[in-house]
Amino acid sequence: MASAAFEDIVETFEFLDGWEDRYRHVIEMGRALPSMDPALKTPATKVDGCASQVWIQPLIDGTGPDASFDFAGESDAMIVQGLIAVLHALYAGQKLGDVPAIDAPAELARLGLDQHLSSQRSNGLRAMVERIRIKAAEAAA
């Protein structure tokens, strides 16, 4: 189930005319994300499979499957930083136990991202989603 923040992105995308405007919106979302603490940018938080540099660090409030999930993330590429912001809208505030069940490919397809990203970016996006799912499942266990 998508969050209200993600539903807002879906609605915004419906009103934007073309992909140039949508990309611009995604980049602006990325610029609005808080910077990640440089101390968290370690090999352990680096996402493999991305052409650009990407770090994702889960931030979990509570314990067990009902804990609240959030994450800090950052990239050195503007569009990827925006994709991190989209994923943040999708996952932040969800119950830890619900995170692995979110159908990210289907939700992202609602934005048309699956058809408008290069294969490298799509692979990187899949790697970020997989990292989030794995870390949430580990923390819920």
N, C-alpha and C positions, 0 to 999 in steps of 0.2 A: 504494500500500500504506500503510495507516494505521499510525501509530506506536503503541507500547505506551501512551503517555500518552493518546492519543485513544481507544484501546480501553478504557482505564480509565473514561473519561467515558461511553462507550457502556454499559458494565456498570453504572455508577452510575445512569444514566438509567433502566435497566431496573428497578432497585430502588426508585426514587422513585415515590410514588403518583400525583401529578398534576402539572399544569403549573405550579402555584404553587410546589411544591417544586423543580421543575426550574429554573424561573427563579431562585429563591433560590440554588440551587447555582451556576448560571452567574454570578450577581452575586458570590457569594463567591469564585469562581475569579478574577474580574476584580480583586477587592480584593487577592488574593494575588499578582497580577503586580507585579513591581518597577516603580516609577515610571520614566518615560522621562526621560532627561536633557533639561531644558528647552532646551538649546542645539540639540537635534535637532528641536524643534517649529518647523519653518520651512515656508514655502510649498512647498518642494521635497518635503517628507515628508507634507504634508497630502493626505488622500484626498478627491478630488472625488466627489460622488455620495452622500455621507452627510448625513443631516439634522443630525446632531450633529458636533462637532469630532472628527476622527480623524487621527492621525498614525501612519505606519508607516515605520520605517527598517530596511532589511535589514542584517544583521550576518553577514558571510561569512568563514569561517575556511578559508583555503587558496585555491587558484586552479583554474580549470577546472571541468568538470562533476562531479568527485569532491569538490569543496570542500563543507564542511558549511554548511548554511543555517540561519540563525536570524534573528529580527527583534525589534526593540523596538517597542512600540506602546502607544498611550494614547488614551483618549477622555474627553470631559467628561460622558458619559452612562453611568450604572452598568451598564445591560444591554449597551450596546455594548462597554464595557470587558470584560465577561464574554465577549462574542462574540470579542473579540481574544484572550482567554485560550484559547478553544476552538480558534481558528485556530492559535495558538501550539502547542498540543498536537498539532495535525494536521501542522504543517510543521517545527517546530524539530528540528534534528538530522538532517533528511533530506539526501541528497546534492543538491547544487545542480541537477544535470542531471535529477533525478527530480521536482523540485518542480512544473514545468509539467505533468507527466503525472498528478499526483494529481487524481482526480475529486472535487473538493471538494463540488460539489452532491450527489453520490451519498453521500459520507461524512456530510455534514451531514444528509441525509435520514434516515440511520440514527438520528439523534437526534430526528427529527420537527420539527426547527427550520423546515423548509420550510413546514410547515403551521401553525406557531404564532407566526410573526413577522408584524408588520404589513408591508404592501407597502413602506413607507418603509424599515423595518429590513432587509427582504430585499434591497432595492436597494442599501443601504449595505453589507451583507454581501457581495453580489456585487462591489461596487466594491473592497472590501478584498481579496478573493480575486484579482481581476484585477490589482491593484497588486502583490501578492506574486508572482504568476505572471510578470508582465512584468519585474519587477526581478530575479527569479531567472534568467530567460532572458537578460536583458542581461548579468548577471554571469557566466553560464556561457559566453557567446560569446567 
